[in-house]
Amino acid sequence: MSRRFFRNRTLAAAALCLLATASAAGALEKGDREPMVVTSSRMEADELGNTVTFVGDVILKKEAMTLTSDHVVVFYDPATKGVREIEALGNVVVRKEGRVAQADKAIYYSKEEKIILTGDARINENENQLGGERITLFMRDDRSIVEGGKVLFYQDKQAESQKKPAQRPALRKIK
């Protein structure tokens, strides 16, 4: 019983430290922002390496975004003690405002507020799907770049039936 209490207490203390540094970094960058909250089965802190590692059922919440993964490493900037970068490995899922992105690996860059997804990377929004070797999500701008990929869009049948049939241009032979 005491071991479990100690482990949960350590995890809670690390989460509070992460919140404090994320809040301080956010205050320096963008004014009032919500803190970052991380939960997991286990946490390991390396003060000399400026990292905190979360393992097992990791859930990271930051503003309107939720990231889940098997393993997450948070890297701190030694000078500012703010979150510099977050690396997620294994079964990565990023949810934000109706979009779901999935990959084997994701790296979140705090300063640029972007996430780079690799390893079977794909985005689903409604029935539409984007997939590629590398997908970059820009969180501030709600835009993404897909590299080496494919796109599958579905048109709304109701909107399609209301359109007039398009006139095909006459084909002409080019000499």
Backbone as CSV, one residue per row, in Angstrom:
resi,resn,N_x,N_y,N_z,CA_x,CA_y,CA_z,C_x,C_y,C_z
1,MET,0.824,-1.199,0.000,0.000,0.000,0.000,0.863,1.257,0.000
2,SER,1.905,1.292,0.841,2.727,2.493,0.919,3.519,2.712,-0.364
3,ARG,3.941,1.614,-1.038,4.652,1.775,-2.301,3.765,2.416,-3.350
4,ARG,2.532,1.955,-3.443,1.596,2.513,-4.418,1.351,3.990,-4.112
5,PHE,1.155,4.327,-2.851,0.935,5.717,-2.463,2.137,6.565,-2.842
6,PHE,3.350,6.048,-2.556,4.561,6.795,-2.878,4.699,6.996,-4.384
7,ARG,4.416,5.941,-5.164,4.538,6.056,-6.613,3.544,7.082,-7.141
8,ASN,2.302,7.045,-6.705,1.305,8.011,-7.153,1.652,9.417,-6.675
9,ARG,2.214,9.511,-5.491,2.605,10.811,-4.962,3.746,11.404,-5.793
10,THR,4.710,10.560,-6.184,5.804,11.014,-7.030,5.280,11.466,-8.376
11,LEU,4.364,10.686,-8.947,3.768,11.030,-10.226,3.021,12.361,-10.137
12,ALA,2.291,12.546,-9.059,1.564,13.809,-8.879,2.535,14.977,-8.732
13,ALA,3.632,14.770,-7.995,4.617,15.837,-7.828,5.266,16.188,-9.162
14,ALA,5.580,15.176,-9.965,6.190,15.435,-11.279,5.211,16.165,-12.190
15,ALA,3.961,15.775,-12.119,2.948,16.441,-12.940,2.826,17.910,-12.535
16,LEU,2.882,18.184,-11.240,2.818,19.571,-10.781,4.033,20.363,-11.264
17,CYS,5.229,19.737,-11.233,6.429,20.405,-11.748,6.285,20.687,-13.236
18,LEU,5.760,19.711,-13.958,5.556,19.886,-15.397,4.571,21.020,-15.656
19,LEU,3.513,21.072,-14.866,2.534,22.145,-15.011,3.160,23.503,-14.740
20,ALA,3.967,23.569,-13.706,4.583,24.847,-13.352,5.519,25.332,-14.450
21,THR,6.338,24.435,-14.988,7.261,24.865,-16.030,6.524,25.162,-17.323
22,ALA,5.498,24.389,-17.628,4.729,24.664,-18.846,4.018,26.005,-18.719
23,SER,3.499,26.294,-17.534,2.820,27.569,-17.331,3.795,28.731,-17.440
24,ALA,4.988,28.569,-16.869,5.980,29.640,-16.935,6.426,29.867,-18.365
25,ALA,6.649,28.796,-19.119,7.060,28.934,-20.526,5.953,29.586,-21.329
26,GLY,4.720,29.187,-21.057,3.590,29.766,-21.781,3.432,31.237,-21.483
27,ALA,3.685,31.633,-20.233,3.543,33.036,-19.865,4.571,33.882,-20.597
28,LEU,5.754,33.321,-20.819,6.772,34.057,-21.537,6.449,34.184,-23.014
29,GLU,5.794,33.161,-23.592,5.577,33.133,-25.032,4.284,33.805,-25.488
30,LYS,3.169,33.458,-24.881,1.896,33.872,-25.450,0.931,34.517,-24.465
31,GLY,1.360,34.905,-23.296,0.438,35.498,-22.346,-0.289,34.419,-21.568
32,ASP,-1.579,34.592,-21.364,-2.360,33.635,-20.584,-2.665,32.393,-21.404
33,ARG,-2.156,31.256,-20.934,-2.404,29.977,-21.593,-2.684,28.937,-20.532
34,GLU,-3.366,27.901,-20.954,-3.668,26.814,-20.030,-2.419,25.970,-19.804
35,PRO,-2.322,25.346,-18.646,-1.163,24.489,-18.374,-1.251,23.166,-19.128
36,MET,-0.140,22.467,-19.176,-0.067,21.141,-19.760,-0.274,20.137,-18.625
37,VAL,-1.135,19.146,-18.828,-1.409,18.137,-17.814,-1.055,16.776,-18.399
38,VAL,-0.234,15.998,-17.674,0.179,14.677,-18.136,-0.166,13.659,-17.068
39,THR,-0.793,12.559,-17.504,-1.034,11.432,-16.609,-0.453,10.180,-17.261
40,SER,0.004,9.234,-16.436,0.567,7.984,-16.946,0.630,6.968,-15.823
41,SER,1.010,5.729,-16.168,1.169,4.675,-15.166,2.451,4.864,-14.363
42,ARG,3.500,5.386,-15.038,4.788,5.538,-14.380,5.506,6.768,-14.908
43,MET,6.342,7.374,-14.062,7.088,8.564,-14.446,8.509,8.457,-13.916
44,GLU,9.484,8.884,-14.743,10.891,8.913,-14.333,11.443,10.293,-14.644
45,ALA,12.108,10.919,-13.673,12.680,12.246,-13.879,14.200,12.149,-13.891
46,ASP,14.840,12.850,-14.819,16.296,12.933,-14.908,16.660,14.409,-14.907
47,GLU,16.988,14.932,-13.726,17.277,16.357,-13.605,18.522,16.758,-14.387
48,LEU,19.538,15.895,-14.405,20.765,16.223,-15.125,20.532,16.257,-16.626
49,GLY,19.675,15.384,-17.125,19.374,15.348,-18.547,18.237,16.267,-18.937
50,ASN,17.651,16.932,-17.937,16.520,17.835,-18.171,15.373,17.145,-18.902
51,THR,15.050,15.906,-18.481,13.943,15.171,-19.096,13.047,14.558,-18.027
52,VAL,11.793,14.366,-18.420,10.844,13.594,-17.629,10.231,12.596,-18.594
53,THR,10.241,11.309,-18.222,9.722,10.245,-19.072,8.460,9.685,-18.446
54,PHE,7.403,9.592,-19.253,6.135,9.021,-18.829,5.926,7.732,-19.606
55,VAL,5.564,6.649,-18.893,5.413,5.341,-19.529,4.075,4.732,-19.136
56,GLY,3.381,4.190,-20.121,2.140,3.454,-19.878,0.911,4.328,-19.836
57,ASP,0.032,4.153,-20.818,-1.246,4.880,-20.882,-1.069,6.387,-20.663
58,VAL,-0.193,6.978,-21.416,0.118,8.402,-21.247,-0.961,9.247,-21.911
59,ILE,-1.460,10.221,-21.178,-2.422,11.197,-21.705,-1.864,12.580,-21.401
60,LEU,-1.656,13.364,-22.466,-1.144,14.715,-22.337,-2.222,15.660,-22.856
61,LYS,-2.643,16.613,-22.027,-3.646,17.591,-22.427,-3.032,18.981,-22.383
62,LYS,-3.205,19.692,-23.494,-2.703,21.070,-23.588,-3.732,21.863,-24.371
63,GLU,-4.382,22.795,-23.694,-5.430,23.616,-24.293,-6.464,22.706,-24.961
64,ALA,-6.743,22.858,-26.247,-7.780,22.066,-26.914,-7.250,20.755,-27.488
65,MET,-5.976,20.441,-27.248,-5.360,19.246,-27.810,-5.183,18.167,-26.748
66,THR,-5.424,16.906,-27.151,-5.140,15.760,-26.302,-4.262,14.797,-27.075
67,LEU,-3.155,14.385,-26.475,-2.247,13.426,-27.080,-2.191,12.204,-26.180
68,THR,-2.372,11.015,-26.772,-2.221,9.773,-26.019,-1.117,8.958,-26.679
69,SER,-0.396,8.189,-25.858,0.725,7.407,-26.371,1.141,6.378,-25.323
70,ASP,2.019,5.451,-25.756,2.567,4.457,-24.839,3.706,5.031,-24.006
71,HIS,4.458,5.983,-24.597,5.698,6.461,-23.993,5.910,7.922,-24.403
72,VAL,6.119,8.806,-23.444,6.332,10.227,-23.747,7.551,10.724,-22.966
73,VAL,8.439,11.443,-23.675,9.593,12.072,-23.028,9.453,13.578,-23.207
74,VAL,9.509,14.313,-22.101,9.434,15.771,-22.115,10.848,16.302,-21.907
75,PHE,11.320,17.137,-22.843,12.650,17.734,-22.779,12.511,19.196,-22.364
76,TYR,13.315,19.586,-21.378,13.284,20.958,-20.883,14.473,21.747,-21.415
77,ASP,14.285,23.037,-21.550,15.375,23.943,-21.902,16.097,24.266,-20.599
78,PRO,17.402,23.943,-20.483,18.111,24.174,-19.221,18.154,25.647,-18.807
79,ALA,18.157,26.548,-19.773,18.254,27.977,-19.451,16.934,28.510,-18.887
80,THR,15.821,28.231,-19.567,14.527,28.785,-19.146,13.725,27.847,-18.258
81,LYS,14.095,26.555,-18.237,13.370,25.509,-17.506,11.957,25.298,-18.065
82,GLY,11.704,25.820,-19.254,10.418,25.602,-19.916,10.475,24.364,-20.790
83,VAL,9.324,23.880,-21.190,9.246,22.713,-22.064,9.748,23.112,-23.450
84,ARG,10.762,22.400,-23.930,11.343,22.671,-25.244,10.724,21.766,-26.308
85,GLU,10.583,20.484,-25.968,10.169,19.499,-26.953,9.546,18.309,-26.231
86,ILE,8.584,17.657,-26.896,7.961,16.456,-26.347,7.992,15.384,-27.420
87,GLU,8.492,14.218,-27.070,8.561,13.100,-28.009,7.628,11.997,-27.525
88,ALA,6.715,11.552,-28.394,5.773,10.484,-28.071,6.067,9.292,-28.974
89,LEU,6.118,8.105,-28.374,6.423,6.887,-29.121,5.379,5.814,-28.853
90,GLY,4.908,5.169,-29.910,3.996,4.040,-29.780,2.543,4.438,-29.658
91,ASN,1.742,4.037,-30.645,0.286,4.264,-30.638,-0.068,5.720,-30.341
92,VAL,0.548,6.631,-31.050,0.320,8.060,-30.823,-1.000,8.470,-31.472
93,VAL,-1.844,9.154,-30.695,-3.105,9.705,-31.195,-3.198,11.144,-30.709
94,VAL,-3.410,12.072,-31.653,-3.559,13.489,-31.328,-4.974,13.897,-31.718
95,ARG,-5.736,14.421,-30.762,-7.099,14.870,-31.026,-7.192,16.367,-30.798
96,LYS,-7.804,17.041,-31.776,-8.044,18.476,-31.628,-9.231,18.858,-32.502
97,GLU,-10.273,19.355,-31.872,-11.441,19.918,-32.543,-11.951,19.059,-33.706
98,GLY,-12.275,17.803,-33.434,-12.866,16.937,-34.447,-11.884,16.230,-35.352
99,ARG,-10.622,16.581,-35.295,-9.596,15.904,-36.089,-8.863,14.897,-35.222
100,VAL,-8.540,13.759,-35.821,-7.781,12.732,-35.119,-6.574,12.377,-35.983
101,ALA,-5.379,12.559,-35.438,-4.143,12.206,-36.135,-3.517,11.027,-35.404
102,GLN,-2.987,10.077,-36.185,-2.379,8.890,-35.603,-1.019,8.646,-36.246
103,ALA,-0.091,8.073,-35.463,1.242,7.761,-35.975,1.950,6.850,-34.982
104,ASP,3.107,6.364,-35.401,3.946,5.579,-34.503,4.795,6.486,-33.621
105,LYS,5.115,7.688,-34.165,5.971,8.618,-33.431,5.510,10.046,-33.686
106,ALA,5.608,10.884,-32.666,5.288,12.309,-32.806,6.280,13.114,-31.989
107,ILE,6.687,14.258,-32.559,7.539,15.193,-31.826,6.838,16.547,-31.829
108,TYR,6.598,17.074,-30.625,5.960,18.382,-30.457,7.047,19.397,-30.132
109,TYR,7.115,20.465,-30.934,8.067,21.547,-30.706,7.309,22.710,-30.080
110,SER,7.622,22.999,-28.833,6.873,23.973,-28.050,6.949,25.386,-28.630
111,LYS,8.127,25.817,-29.014,8.301,27.195,-29.484,7.482,27.451,-30.750
112,GLU,7.511,26.512,-31.690,6.777,26.675,-32.954,5.340,26.183,-32.861
113,GLU,5.008,25.494,-31.778,3.697,24.864,-31.600,3.333,24.019,-32.820
114,LYS,4.233,23.081,-33.136,3.974,22.171,-34.245,4.278,20.753,-33.802
115,ILE,3.601,19.806,-34.458,3.799,18.397,-34.192,4.179,17.733,-35.508
116,ILE,5.253,16.937,-35.486,5.656,16.180,-36.660,5.360,14.709,-36.386
117,LEU,4.499,14.130,-37.229,4.093,12.734,-37.102,4.832,11.897,-38.136
118,THR,5.366,10.747,-37.726,6.029,9.833,-38.647,5.645,8.401,-38.300
119,GLY,5.843,7.496,-39.264,5.521,6.091,-39.036,4.037,5.840,-39.143
120,ASP,3.567,5.507,-40.346,2.148,5.258,-40.616,1.288,6.445,-40.155
121,ALA,1.725,7.654,-40.492,1.039,8.882,-40.079,-0.228,9.082,-40.902
122,ARG,-1.314,9.464,-40.219,-2.587,9.716,-40.901,-3.459,10.644,-40.069
123,ILE,-4.348,11.353,-40.788,-5.303,12.255,-40.144,-6.690,11.867,-40.621
124,ASN,-7.636,11.788,-39.713,-9.039,11.535,-40.045,-9.869,12.720,-39.577
125,GLU,-10.686,13.230,-40.487,-11.633,14.277,-40.143,-12.934,13.916,-40.834
126,ASN,-13.959,13.623,-40.038,-15.203,13.063,-40.557,-14.836,11.786,-41.306
127,GLU,-15.206,11.665,-42.576,-14.846,10.472,-43.347,-13.595,10.688,-44.185
128,ASN,-13.081,11.900,-44.204,-11.905,12.217,-45.011,-10.638,11.730,-44.318
129,GLN,-9.682,11.272,-45.130,-8.446,10.724,-44.587,-7.245,11.260,-45.349
130,LEU,-6.206,11.602,-44.595,-4.913,11.987,-45.155,-3.888,11.024,-44.585
131,GLY,-2.958,10.591,-45.406,-1.916,9.704,-44.915,-0.604,10.057,-45.575
132,GLY,0.511,9.788,-44.916,1.790,10.097,-45.513,2.952,9.591,-44.696
133,GLU,4.132,9.753,-45.267,5.347,9.368,-44.567,5.621,10.310,-43.395
134,ARG,5.265,11.578,-43.596,5.503,12.599,-42.567,4.396,13.641,-42.657
135,ILE,3.777,13.933,-41.530,2.735,14.951,-41.474,3.137,15.968,-40.412
136,THR,3.114,17.249,-40.791,3.412,18.324,-39.854,2.119,19.059,-39.542
137,LEU,1.762,19.114,-38.265,0.564,19.822,-37.807,0.998,21.139,-37.161
138,PHE,0.485,22.242,-37.669,0.760,23.554,-37.087,-0.435,23.907,-36.209
139,MET,-0.250,23.832,-34.903,-1.355,23.945,-33.952,-1.949,25.356,-33.906
140,ARG,-1.157,26.395,-34.034,-1.669,27.770,-34.003,-2.549,28.065,-35.201
141,ASP,-2.116,27.598,-36.367,-2.789,27.951,-37.622,-3.854,26.952,-38.063
142,ASP,-3.987,25.817,-37.375,-4.901,24.747,-37.793,-4.668,24.359,-39.245
143,ARG,-3.408,24.110,-39.582,-3.079,23.660,-40.931,-2.087,22.516,-40.821
144,SER,-1.930,21.780,-41.924,-1.004,20.663,-41.914,-0.338,20.510,-43.268
145,ILE,0.823,19.864,-43.251,1.562,19.551,-44.463,1.761,18.046,-44.481
146,VAL,1.361,17.406,-45.591,1.528,15.967,-45.751,2.613,15.741,-46.791
147,GLU,3.615,14.963,-46.416,4.709,14.661,-47.334,4.669,13.179,-47.693
148,GLY,4.808,12.898,-48.996,4.833,11.516,-49.469,3.581,10.758,-49.127
149,GLY,2.417,11.337,-49.445,1.201,10.706,-48.977,0.086,10.592,-49.974
150,LYS,-1.052,10.249,-49.424,-2.273,10.088,-50.204,-3.421,10.751,-49.460
151,VAL,-4.447,11.135,-50.221,-5.602,11.817,-49.662,-6.844,11.104,-50.142
152,LEU,-7.805,10.902,-49.259,-9.077,10.292,-49.601,-10.184,11.197,-49.079
153,PHE,-10.902,11.888,-50.005,-11.984,12.797,-49.640,-13.303,12.213,-50.085
154,TYR,-14.328,12.389,-49.294,-15.683,12.000,-49.656,-16.498,13.258,-49.819
155,GLN,-17.243,13.352,-50.918,-18.120,14.496,-51.118,-19.478,14.183,-50.515
156,ASP,-20.133,15.217,-50.066,-21.466,15.084,-49.519,-22.428,14.812,-50.668
157,LYS,-23.152,13.689,-50.626,-24.046,13.310,-51.727,-25.180,14.305,-51.903
158,GLN,-25.675,14.896,-50.827,-26.755,15.867,-50.923,-26.286,17.110,-51.685
159,ALA,-25.114,17.605,-51.367,-24.579,18.775,-52.055,-24.267,18.440,-53.507
160,GLU,-23.828,17.210,-53.763,-23.493,16.786,-55.113,-24.737,16.703,-55.992
161,SER,-25.870,16.245,-55.427,-27.096,16.105,-56.217,-27.726,17.456,-56.542
162,GLN,-27.429,18.487,-55.757,-27.990,19.808,-56.011,-27.227,20.574,-57.075
163,LYS,-26.018,20.120,-57.411,-25.218,20.791,-58.430,-25.739,20.431,-59.818
164,LYS,-25.583,21.359,-60.728,-25.915,21.074,-62.115,-24.767,20.277,-62.713
165,PRO,-25.087,19.379,-63.643,-23.998,18.626,-64.264,-23.056,19.574,-65.006
166,ALA,-21.793,19.368,-64.831,-20.790,20.231,-65.454,-20.668,19.913,-66.938
167,GLN,-20.529,20.953,-67.733,-20.321,20.793,-69.170,-18.857,20.432,-69.385
168,ARG,-18.642,19.370,-70.129,-17.278,18.978,-70.446,-16.788,19.790,-71.629
169,PRO,-15.588,20.293,-71.558,-15.055,21.034,-72.702,-14.786,20.078,-73.863
170,ALA,-14.932,20.594,-75.061,-14.706,19.775,-76.253,-13.221,19.434,-76.322
171,LEU,-12.945,18.196,-76.686,-11.559,17.761,-76.822,-11.053,18.204,-78.181
172,ARG,-9.857,18.645,-78.223,-9.264,19.024,-79.490,-7.870,18.423,-79.579
173,LYS,-7.486,18.143,-80.740,-6.203,17.508,-80.992,-5.134,18.590,-81.086
174,ILE,-4.045,18.365,-80.365,-2.927,19.318,-80.389,-1.887,18.789,-81.358
175,LYS,-1.501,19.649,-82.307,-0.510,19.231,-83.318,0.872,19.618,-82.916
